[in-house]
């Protein structure tokens, strides 16, 4: 997780504690993404390449995108995002495994080019 900006180390430690415990189970992550101009969201090649590698990476850890939707505006607040993704993982360990799975380095490379800003929220299993 060290390669990601703005990592909440306390939350990552919570993931690790849960992953090591008998309580490890499914987790739902809400991803709120703002894409770079180079990504040309939602139809650009860089965005499509990033999503393809993300799908591969998620399959490698047993996760899956349950839904993704373009954000058209914000009615309350000031968070400017382009897309919201709901991603399900079979366990907290599966989420941690994202950083070591075979497609991780290519995912991180494309992510660094395509994603200008991301907020990830850990939610109850979906």
KEPA-335860 format. One record per residue: x, y, z of N, C-alpha, C in turn. Coordinates in steps of 0.02 Angstrom, whole numbers, plus 50000, padded with zeros to 5 digits. Example, Ala and Ser with C-alpha at 12.3 -4.5 7.8 and 13.67 -1.06 7.14 Angstrom:
2
506604971650390506154977550390506604983550390506424988850354506844994750357506455000250394
END
This chain:
126
500414994050000500005000050000500435006350000501075005650010501515011350016501545015449951501405012349893501435015849830500835020249816500325019549857499715023549847499755029949888499535035549859499545041849897498985041849950499105045550002498595046750054498345040350088498775035350094498565029150127498455030350201497885027950226497725028350297498035022150330498625022850358498995017150386498615013750443498235017550481497835014550535497305009850506497005011750451496505007450420496825001250389497415001950359497764996150332497944991350388498144994050445498284989650503497654986150527497084989550523496444986350541496304980550493496434981650428496364976250379496794970350398497424971750415497894966350433497664962550495497424966150545497174962850606496584958350590496124960950551495534957050532495744950950490496204951950443496434946550399496754940850439497084942550494497424937550536496944934250585496334936450589495874934050640495374929150611495004926050656494454921650636493854925550609493874932150616493314936450594493394938750522493944936650488494024938850419493464936150376493184940650337492634938750293492554943950238492024943550200491924948150144491934955450165492164959550118492174966750128491994970150062491644975650068491424979550010491804986150012492114987849956492484994049952492134998849903492005004749927491715010049885492295014249860492415014249795492955018049764492655024149728492915029949745492685036249715493285039149677493255038949611493835040649570493735047049530494265050949529494325056649484494885054849436494755054849372495245052649322495635058549294496235057049272496665062049239496375063649170496575069349143496355071249076496595065949026497185063149037497455058048991497025051848988496655050349041496225044349042495645045048994495445051248979494875052648935494265048548955494115048749020493535045249047492895047849014492435043748994492385036549005492575032248944492785035348890492885031548828493605030948805494075033848842494765033948820495115027248826495625026248786496005020048786496345018848853496645023948883496975023048947496475020749000495895023849003495375021749051495175014449038495045012748976494835005848960495385000848977496015002648964496574998248981496614997349057496535002749094496555002349167495994997849193495394998749167494834994649190494944987249173495224985749115495354978849095495854975549142496394979149159496884976349204496604975849275496194980749295495874980349361495424974149365495044972749313494624966749312495054960449320495614960249285496074954449290496344953849361496564959449389496844959449457496324957149507495724959649502495194957649548495054950249544495044947549483494924940349474495484936349508496094938949507496664935449537496594934849613496244939449644496164939149718495454937049738495034935449689494354933149703493854938749711494044944849695493584950549700493214951749635492734956349638492374958049577492034964849585491984968249529491614974549528490874972849523490504974849574489784973549574489414978649532489654984849534489364990149493489854995749485489774999349431490155005549419489685010349384489755016649402489315021549372489675028249366489535031649312489795038349301489435043149349489815047549380489535052549425489405058849383488795061149384488595066749341488645073549376488695073549442488765079749479488695078349553488805083449593488725082649666488215087649691487715085149723487165089149747487345092549813487685088749855487905091249921488655089849926489035094549951489755093549960490145096149901490795094949904491245097649853491695092449820491585086149836492015080949808491875080149734492375081349693492315081049620492585074249598492145069749579492355063149555492015061649489492315057049452492035055049387491645048449391491855044049437491555037349437491555034549508491025030749523490985027049585490965019649567491375015749601491395008549590491255005049656490844999849654490714995649711491074989049701491594987849741492004981849731491944977249792491784970949779491704965849831492334961549833492564960149894493124955549905492894949949951493134943849940492924938349982493194938850053493704942950063494004943650129494434949950131494604952050192495064957650199495754955750172495944949350181496584947050155496594947650079496044946150046496004946749973496154953949952495884958749988496034965849973496774967249981497074964750035497794965750046498204962349992497964956849965498324953049914498354956849847497964962149840498004966149779498714968449764499094969949815499754972849805500274967649785500124961249790500614956049772500364951349717499764952149695499494947849642499874949149576499864944349531500254944949469500114951349428499504953649425499344959649384499444966149423499684965749484499744971749526500184977249496500774975449472501224980649448500944984249387500624980549341500314983749283499714987949304499334985549351498774989449378499024996049408499544995649448499815001649480500095006549428500415003849376500685008249323500115011949289499595008349269499035011549235498655016149282498585014049344498245018249394498595024949401499265024749403499635031049412499535035749354499385033149295499265037249236498535039449230498085035149250497365036249238497005039749295497215038649357496835041049414497175047249444496825052749443497085058949473496995058849549496445056049571496295055749643495785050149655495875046749711495405041449730495295041449805494685040249825494515038949894494205032049897494455027949943494195021149952493915020650022493305018250026492965017550091492815010250104493015007750163492865000950182492155000950210491744996450183491034996050203490874988950224490304988250256490064981650275489974977350213490044970850221489964966250165489314967550130489314967150066488744968750022488404962550001
END
